[in-house]
Amino acid sequence: MRRSLNDFLRFELDEAALDRLQWRDFGNGLEMSRLAREEQRELVLYRIAANASSDSFVKHEHVGGEFYLVLKGKIADETGEYEKGDVVFLDPHSVHMPRAMGETVVLVLWPAGVRIVA
């Protein structure tokens, strides 16, 4: 499911504030900052560099689904392409392998965690 907020909402990222967050660098152009976690639920930011490899994300399953908002750039997976302002909900047990197109920032909510798929 996809819905764009661009029709009624405008926002700008504060890049300096993003830089002040604690980031986990995966070494492939992908960084993650955990904003909140309670048991299996997590709220994270992903920041993907413009030169990140197309396989920065590994294939994974969202046990309880996934909700994300593209804050900057563009991201794609097996379900489509999503750009700044797009809100995406993936069903429980959905499997995907996203890839960014250029510099991208995504706010992600996992209601019940993530499982890596071999």
VMD Tcl script that builds the backbone (N, CA, C; Angstrom):
set m [mol new atoms 354]
animate dup $m
set s [atomselect $m all]
$s set {name element resname resid chain x y z} {
  {N N MET 1 A 0.847 -1.174 0.000}
  {CA C MET 1 A 0.000 0.000 0.000}
  {C C MET 1 A 0.894 1.239 0.000}
  {N N ARG 2 A 0.531 2.219 -0.791}
  {CA C ARG 2 A 1.332 3.439 -0.911}
  {C C ARG 2 A 0.412 4.657 -0.908}
  {N N ARG 3 A 0.884 5.707 -0.260}
  {CA C ARG 3 A 0.173 6.989 -0.245}
  {C C ARG 3 A 1.222 8.081 -0.186}
  {N N SER 4 A 1.074 9.127 -0.977}
  {CA C SER 4 A 2.005 10.248 -0.928}
  {C C SER 4 A 1.432 11.366 -0.073}
  {N N LEU 5 A 2.284 11.921 0.773}
  {CA C LEU 5 A 1.890 13.057 1.602}
  {C C LEU 5 A 2.166 14.383 0.893}
  {N N ASN 6 A 2.762 14.328 -0.286}
  {CA C ASN 6 A 3.163 15.541 -0.994}
  {C C ASN 6 A 1.999 16.450 -1.355}
  {N N ASP 7 A 0.791 15.918 -1.441}
  {CA C ASP 7 A -0.367 16.736 -1.803}
  {C C ASP 7 A -0.772 17.711 -0.704}
  {N N PHE 8 A -0.408 17.405 0.546}
  {CA C PHE 8 A -0.868 18.266 1.639}
  {C C PHE 8 A 0.166 18.534 2.722}
  {N N LEU 9 A 1.422 18.109 2.525}
  {CA C LEU 9 A 2.441 18.294 3.546}
  {C C LEU 9 A 3.779 18.601 2.891}
  {N N ARG 10 A 4.471 19.600 3.416}
  {CA C ARG 10 A 5.824 19.933 2.974}
  {C C ARG 10 A 6.741 19.872 4.188}
  {N N PHE 11 A 7.918 19.287 4.019}
  {CA C PHE 11 A 8.868 19.231 5.127}
  {C C PHE 11 A 10.282 19.293 4.584}
  {N N GLU 12 A 11.172 19.777 5.418}
  {CA C GLU 12 A 12.590 19.847 5.092}
  {C C GLU 12 A 13.367 19.129 6.183}
  {N N LEU 13 A 14.353 18.372 5.794}
  {CA C LEU 13 A 15.210 17.695 6.758}
  {C C LEU 13 A 16.247 18.669 7.286}
  {N N ASP 14 A 16.536 18.562 8.549}
  {CA C ASP 14 A 17.613 19.328 9.158}
  {C C ASP 14 A 18.857 18.440 9.115}
  {N N GLU 15 A 19.683 18.646 8.097}
  {CA C GLU 15 A 20.857 17.792 7.895}
  {C C GLU 15 A 21.812 17.842 9.084}
  {N N ALA 16 A 21.960 19.021 9.699}
  {CA C ALA 16 A 22.851 19.143 10.865}
  {C C ALA 16 A 22.325 18.300 12.027}
  {N N ALA 17 A 21.004 18.293 12.223}
  {CA C ALA 17 A 20.413 17.475 13.284}
  {C C ALA 17 A 20.607 15.988 12.982}
  {N N LEU 18 A 20.470 15.604 11.718}
  {CA C LEU 18 A 20.717 14.205 11.342}
  {C C LEU 18 A 22.153 13.813 11.675}
  {N N ASP 19 A 23.095 14.703 11.387}
  {CA C ASP 19 A 24.507 14.408 11.653}
  {C C ASP 19 A 24.798 14.230 13.137}
  {N N ARG 20 A 23.978 14.819 14.000}
  {CA C ARG 20 A 24.193 14.697 15.448}
  {C C ARG 20 A 23.662 13.379 16.021}
  {N N LEU 21 A 22.875 12.650 15.258}
  {CA C LEU 21 A 22.367 11.359 15.720}
  {C C LEU 21 A 23.498 10.338 15.753}
  {N N GLN 22 A 23.314 9.285 16.544}
  {CA C GLN 22 A 24.255 8.170 16.557}
  {C C GLN 22 A 23.904 7.260 15.396}
  {N N TRP 23 A 24.875 7.013 14.531}
  {CA C TRP 23 A 24.640 6.194 13.347}
  {C C TRP 23 A 25.487 4.929 13.399}
  {N N ARG 24 A 24.889 3.813 13.012}
  {CA C ARG 24 A 25.637 2.568 12.824}
  {C C ARG 24 A 25.981 2.495 11.339}
  {N N ASP 25 A 27.258 2.479 11.040}
  {CA C ASP 25 A 27.742 2.452 9.666}
  {C C ASP 25 A 27.969 1.003 9.251}
  {N N PHE 26 A 27.261 0.550 8.231}
  {CA C PHE 26 A 27.393 -0.827 7.768}
  {C C PHE 26 A 28.562 -0.998 6.797}
  {N N GLY 27 A 29.254 0.106 6.447}
  {CA C GLY 27 A 30.435 0.038 5.609}
  {C C GLY 27 A 30.180 -0.096 4.121}
  {N N ASN 28 A 28.928 0.019 3.714}
  {CA C ASN 28 A 28.595 -0.129 2.292}
  {C C ASN 28 A 27.757 1.038 1.765}
  {N N GLY 29 A 27.822 2.163 2.483}
  {CA C GLY 29 A 27.016 3.323 2.096}
  {C C GLY 29 A 25.695 3.401 2.826}
  {N N LEU 30 A 25.423 2.435 3.703}
  {CA C LEU 30 A 24.174 2.366 4.460}
  {C C LEU 30 A 24.461 2.637 5.929}
  {N N GLU 31 A 23.673 3.530 6.535}
  {CA C GLU 31 A 23.764 3.814 7.966}
  {C C GLU 31 A 22.372 3.728 8.568}
  {N N MET 32 A 22.312 3.340 9.852}
  {CA C MET 32 A 21.044 3.248 10.565}
  {C C MET 32 A 21.170 3.939 11.919}
  {N N SER 33 A 20.157 4.713 12.267}
  {CA C SER 33 A 20.077 5.338 13.587}
  {C C SER 33 A 18.797 4.854 14.256}
  {N N ARG 34 A 18.942 4.197 15.403}
  {CA C ARG 34 A 17.773 3.699 16.128}
  {C C ARG 34 A 17.197 4.840 16.963}
  {N N LEU 35 A 15.955 5.208 16.689}
  {CA C LEU 35 A 15.299 6.295 17.411}
  {C C LEU 35 A 14.539 5.790 18.630}
  {N N ALA 36 A 13.967 4.589 18.545}
  {CA C ALA 36 A 13.216 4.011 19.664}
  {C C ALA 36 A 13.133 2.497 19.473}
  {N N ARG 37 A 13.099 1.791 20.611}
  {CA C ARG 37 A 12.922 0.345 20.574}
  {C C ARG 37 A 12.223 -0.098 21.845}
  {N N GLU 38 A 11.207 -0.929 21.666}
  {CA C GLU 38 A 10.499 -1.529 22.791}
  {C C GLU 38 A 10.125 -2.949 22.383}
  {N N GLU 39 A 10.780 -3.925 22.998}
  {CA C GLU 39 A 10.634 -5.330 22.638}
  {C C GLU 39 A 10.916 -5.488 21.148}
  {N N GLN 40 A 9.978 -5.983 20.371}
  {CA C GLN 40 A 10.204 -6.208 18.940}
  {C C GLN 40 A 9.974 -4.951 18.083}
  {N N ARG 41 A 9.324 -3.945 18.650}
  {CA C ARG 41 A 9.019 -2.731 17.876}
  {C C ARG 41 A 10.236 -1.832 17.803}
  {N N GLU 42 A 10.485 -1.303 16.596}
  {CA C GLU 42 A 11.614 -0.388 16.418}
  {C C GLU 42 A 11.223 0.739 15.478}
  {N N LEU 43 A 11.772 1.917 15.770}
  {CA C LEU 43 A 11.660 3.074 14.897}
  {C C LEU 43 A 13.082 3.483 14.557}
  {N N VAL 44 A 13.431 3.444 13.268}
  {CA C VAL 44 A 14.796 3.726 12.849}
  {C C VAL 44 A 14.804 4.687 11.666}
  {N N LEU 45 A 15.937 5.345 11.500}
  {CA C LEU 45 A 16.214 6.121 10.293}
  {C C LEU 45 A 17.285 5.383 9.518}
  {N N TYR 46 A 17.104 5.276 8.225}
  {CA C TYR 46 A 18.151 4.788 7.343}
  {C C TYR 46 A 18.641 5.952 6.512}
  {N N ARG 47 A 19.960 6.053 6.389}
  {CA C ARG 47 A 20.576 7.055 5.525}
  {C C ARG 47 A 21.456 6.287 4.539}
  {N N ILE 48 A 21.172 6.477 3.257}
  {CA C ILE 48 A 21.880 5.748 2.224}
  {C C ILE 48 A 22.629 6.756 1.353}
  {N N ALA 49 A 23.922 6.559 1.197}
  {CA C ALA 49 A 24.760 7.454 0.400}
  {C C ALA 49 A 24.455 7.298 -1.083}
  {N N ALA 50 A 24.705 8.350 -1.838}
  {CA C ALA 50 A 24.456 8.334 -3.282}
  {C C ALA 50 A 25.266 7.238 -3.975}
  {N N ASN 51 A 26.452 6.930 -3.447}
  {CA C ASN 51 A 27.311 5.922 -4.077}
  {C C ASN 51 A 27.211 4.549 -3.413}
  {N N ALA 52 A 26.167 4.313 -2.631}
  {CA C ALA 52 A 25.993 3.014 -1.962}
  {C C ALA 52 A 25.774 1.922 -3.004}
  {N N SER 53 A 26.261 0.740 -2.700}
  {CA C SER 53 A 26.065 -0.376 -3.625}
  {C C SER 53 A 24.588 -0.764 -3.655}
  {N N SER 54 A 24.178 -1.335 -4.769}
  {CA C SER 54 A 22.760 -1.686 -4.929}
  {C C SER 54 A 22.339 -2.806 -3.981}
  {N N ASP 55 A 23.301 -3.528 -3.402}
  {CA C ASP 55 A 22.967 -4.596 -2.463}
  {C C ASP 55 A 23.287 -4.202 -1.015}
  {N N SER 56 A 23.179 -2.908 -0.724}
  {CA C SER 56 A 23.425 -2.428 0.653}
  {C C SER 56 A 22.481 -3.089 1.645}
  {N N PHE 57 A 21.218 -3.229 1.269}
  {CA C PHE 57 A 20.242 -3.930 2.108}
  {C C PHE 57 A 20.265 -5.404 1.738}
  {N N VAL 58 A 20.152 -6.255 2.729}
  {CA C VAL 58 A 20.024 -7.684 2.453}
  {C C VAL 58 A 18.537 -8.031 2.367}
  {N N LYS 59 A 18.245 -9.140 1.734}
  {CA C LYS 59 A 16.860 -9.597 1.640}
  {C C LYS 59 A 16.377 -9.946 3.040}
  {N N HIS 60 A 15.186 -9.444 3.402}
  {CA C HIS 60 A 14.692 -9.653 4.757}
  {C C HIS 60 A 13.166 -9.715 4.792}
  {N N GLU 61 A 12.667 -10.290 5.883}
  {CA C GLU 61 A 11.220 -10.438 6.104}
  {C C GLU 61 A 10.798 -9.558 7.270}
  {N N HIS 62 A 9.656 -8.908 7.124}
  {CA C HIS 62 A 9.083 -8.110 8.202}
  {C C HIS 62 A 7.972 -8.920 8.853}
  {N N VAL 63 A 8.291 -9.470 10.012}
  {CA C VAL 63 A 7.383 -10.384 10.697}
  {C C VAL 63 A 6.012 -9.738 10.926}
  {N N GLY 64 A 5.998 -8.500 11.381}
  {CA C GLY 64 A 4.734 -7.803 11.638}
  {C C GLY 64 A 4.418 -6.735 10.612}
  {N N GLY 65 A 5.081 -6.786 9.473}
  {CA C GLY 65 A 4.903 -5.763 8.452}
  {C C GLY 65 A 5.927 -4.652 8.624}
  {N N GLU 66 A 5.832 -3.656 7.773}
  {CA C GLU 66 A 6.745 -2.516 7.830}
  {C C GLU 66 A 6.003 -1.284 7.330}
  {N N PHE 67 A 6.254 -0.172 7.997}
  {CA C PHE 67 A 5.706 1.116 7.599}
  {C C PHE 67 A 6.893 2.036 7.404}
  {N N TYR 68 A 6.983 2.723 6.260}
  {CA C TYR 68 A 8.067 3.686 6.119}
  {C C TYR 68 A 7.647 4.920 5.339}
  {N N LEU 69 A 8.363 6.002 5.635}
  {CA C LEU 69 A 8.156 7.305 5.017}
  {C C LEU 69 A 9.477 7.735 4.402}
  {N N VAL 70 A 9.485 7.996 3.110}
  {CA C VAL 70 A 10.686 8.464 2.434}
  {C C VAL 70 A 10.825 9.961 2.724}
  {N N LEU 71 A 11.886 10.328 3.429}
  {CA C LEU 71 A 12.120 11.715 3.819}
  {C C LEU 71 A 12.968 12.472 2.797}
  {N N LYS 72 A 13.762 11.710 2.046}
  {CA C LYS 72 A 14.655 12.329 1.061}
  {C C LYS 72 A 15.025 11.268 0.042}
  {N N GLY 73 A 15.085 11.646 -1.220}
  {CA C GLY 73 A 15.548 10.733 -2.249}
  {C C GLY 73 A 14.484 9.794 -2.764}
  {N N LYS 74 A 14.938 8.606 -3.146}
  {CA C LYS 74 A 14.051 7.626 -3.773}
  {C C LYS 74 A 14.543 6.227 -3.419}
  {N N ILE 75 A 13.595 5.326 -3.170}
  {CA C ILE 75 A 13.938 3.940 -2.838}
  {C C ILE 75 A 13.001 3.026 -3.618}
  {N N ALA 76 A 13.501 1.849 -3.969}
  {CA C ALA 76 A 12.695 0.899 -4.735}
  {C C ALA 76 A 12.882 -0.495 -4.165}
  {N N ASP 77 A 11.876 -1.330 -4.394}
  {CA C ASP 77 A 11.964 -2.746 -4.062}
  {C C ASP 77 A 11.064 -3.502 -5.026}
  {N N GLU 78 A 10.777 -4.754 -4.710}
  {CA C GLU 78 A 9.959 -5.591 -5.583}
  {C C GLU 78 A 8.527 -5.065 -5.734}
  {N N THR 79 A 8.102 -4.176 -4.840}
  {CA C THR 79 A 6.721 -3.668 -4.884}
  {C C THR 79 A 6.585 -2.350 -5.641}
  {N N GLY 80 A 7.702 -1.670 -5.932}
  {CA C GLY 80 A 7.615 -0.410 -6.663}
  {C C GLY 80 A 8.724 0.559 -6.314}
  {N N GLU 81 A 8.576 1.805 -6.801}
  {CA C GLU 81 A 9.520 2.883 -6.529}
  {C C GLU 81 A 8.818 3.952 -5.711}
  {N N TYR 82 A 9.530 4.474 -4.714}
  {CA C TYR 82 A 8.934 5.427 -3.778}
  {C C TYR 82 A 9.868 6.610 -3.614}
  {N N GLU 83 A 9.286 7.812 -3.574}
  {CA C GLU 83 A 10.088 9.024 -3.488}
  {C C GLU 83 A 9.684 9.851 -2.276}
  {N N LYS 84 A 10.412 10.952 -2.059}
  {CA C LYS 84 A 10.172 11.822 -0.907}
  {C C LYS 84 A 8.676 12.085 -0.745}
  {N N GLY 85 A 8.201 11.869 0.483}
  {CA C GLY 85 A 6.797 12.097 0.802}
  {C C GLY 85 A 5.928 10.864 0.702}
  {N N ASP 86 A 6.443 9.790 0.106}
  {CA C ASP 86 A 5.653 8.566 -0.018}
  {C C ASP 86 A 5.670 7.785 1.289}
  {N N VAL 87 A 4.499 7.299 1.666}
  {CA C VAL 87 A 4.316 6.444 2.826}
  {C C VAL 87 A 4.006 5.050 2.294}
  {N N VAL 88 A 4.710 4.049 2.805}
  {CA C VAL 88 A 4.557 2.686 2.309}
  {C C VAL 88 A 4.268 1.754 3.479}
  {N N PHE 89 A 3.312 0.843 3.305}
  {CA C PHE 89 A 3.051 -0.198 4.292}
  {C C PHE 89 A 3.188 -1.539 3.608}
  {N N LEU 90 A 4.039 -2.388 4.170}
  {CA C LEU 90 A 4.212 -3.748 3.679}
  {C C LEU 90 A 3.536 -4.705 4.664}
  {N N ASP 91 A 2.812 -5.658 4.132}
  {CA C ASP 91 A 2.062 -6.612 4.947}
  {C C ASP 91 A 2.966 -7.462 5.841}
  {N N PRO 92 A 2.399 -7.996 6.929}
  {CA C PRO 92 A 3.152 -8.929 7.761}
  {C C PRO 92 A 3.699 -10.084 6.918}
  {N N HIS 93 A 4.916 -10.484 7.224}
  {CA C HIS 93 A 5.645 -11.565 6.565}
  {C C HIS 93 A 6.056 -11.230 5.131}
  {N N SER 94 A 5.995 -9.945 4.781}
  {CA C SER 94 A 6.463 -9.548 3.453}
  {C C SER 94 A 7.992 -9.650 3.415}
  {N N VAL 95 A 8.503 -9.998 2.255}
  {CA C VAL 95 A 9.941 -10.148 2.037}
  {C C VAL 95 A 10.339 -9.190 0.923}
  {N N HIS 96 A 11.420 -8.453 1.141}
  {CA C HIS 96 A 11.905 -7.571 0.080}
  {C C HIS 96 A 13.379 -7.271 0.261}
  {N N MET 97 A 13.947 -6.648 -0.785}
  {CA C MET 97 A 15.341 -6.226 -0.777}
  {C C MET 97 A 15.387 -4.825 -1.395}
  {N N PRO 98 A 15.219 -3.785 -0.555}
  {CA C PRO 98 A 15.178 -2.426 -1.104}
  {C C PRO 98 A 16.538 -1.954 -1.601}
  {N N ARG 99 A 16.504 -0.950 -2.473}
  {CA C ARG 99 A 17.720 -0.302 -2.952}
  {C C ARG 99 A 17.411 1.178 -3.150}
  {N N ALA 100 A 18.351 2.013 -2.771}
  {CA C ALA 100 A 18.185 3.456 -2.906}
  {C C ALA 100 A 18.655 3.903 -4.284}
  {N N MET 101 A 18.067 4.992 -4.734}
  {CA C MET 101 A 18.463 5.616 -5.991}
  {C C MET 101 A 18.955 7.009 -5.651}
  {N N GLY 102 A 20.262 7.137 -5.457}
  {CA C GLY 102 A 20.828 8.403 -5.023}
  {C C GLY 102 A 20.769 8.518 -3.510}
  {N N GLU 103 A 21.168 9.673 -2.997}
  {CA C GLU 103 A 21.166 9.895 -1.550}
  {C C GLU 103 A 19.730 9.847 -1.030}
  {N N THR 104 A 19.505 9.025 -0.005}
  {CA C THR 104 A 18.146 8.752 0.465}
  {C C THR 104 A 18.116 8.671 1.984}
  {N N VAL 105 A 17.016 9.166 2.581}
  {CA C VAL 105 A 16.769 9.035 4.023}
  {C C VAL 105 A 15.342 8.512 4.185}
  {N N VAL 106 A 15.201 7.456 4.995}
  {CA C VAL 106 A 13.902 6.805 5.182}
  {C C VAL 106 A 13.646 6.593 6.672}
  {N N LEU 107 A 12.445 6.955 7.124}
  {CA C LEU 107 A 11.990 6.698 8.492}
  {C C LEU 107 A 11.200 5.398 8.457}
  {N N VAL 108 A 11.594 4.425 9.304}
  {CA C VAL 108 A 11.025 3.075 9.237}
  {C C VAL 108 A 10.485 2.650 10.603}
  {N N LEU 109 A 9.289 2.063 10.604}
  {CA C LEU 109 A 8.706 1.457 11.798}
  {C C LEU 109 A 8.504 -0.024 11.536}
  {N N TRP 110 A 9.093 -0.845 12.426}
  {CA C TRP 110 A 8.883 -2.290 12.392}
  {C C TRP 110 A 8.037 -2.669 13.603}
  {N N PRO 111 A 6.786 -3.044 13.414}
  {CA C PRO 111 A 5.932 -3.409 14.559}
  {C C PRO 111 A 6.364 -4.674 15.274}
  {N N ALA 112 A 7.025 -5.600 14.553}
  {CA C ALA 112 A 7.380 -6.873 15.185}
  {C C ALA 112 A 8.724 -7.412 14.726}
  {N N GLY 113 A 9.621 -6.546 14.345}
  {CA C GLY 113 A 10.970 -6.980 14.028}
  {C C GLY 113 A 11.206 -7.402 12.602}
  {N N VAL 114 A 12.455 -7.801 12.371}
  {CA C VAL 114 A 12.938 -8.154 11.027}
  {C C VAL 114 A 13.699 -9.467 11.120}
  {N N ARG 115 A 13.597 -10.270 10.068}
  {CA C ARG 115 A 14.326 -11.532 9.989}
  {C C ARG 115 A 15.063 -11.575 8.653}
  {N N ILE 116 A 16.379 -11.827 8.703}
  {CA C ILE 116 A 17.189 -11.933 7.484}
  {C C ILE 116 A 16.799 -13.221 6.757}
  {N N VAL 117 A 16.637 -13.127 5.431}
  {CA C VAL 117 A 16.270 -14.274 4.606}
  {C C VAL 117 A 17.500 -14.669 3.804}
  {N N ALA 118 A 17.846 -15.946 3.881}
  {CA C ALA 118 A 19.053 -16.441 3.161}
  {C C ALA 118 A 18.793 -16.577 1.679}
}
mol reanalyze $m
mol bondsrecalc $m
mol representation Tube
mol addrep $m
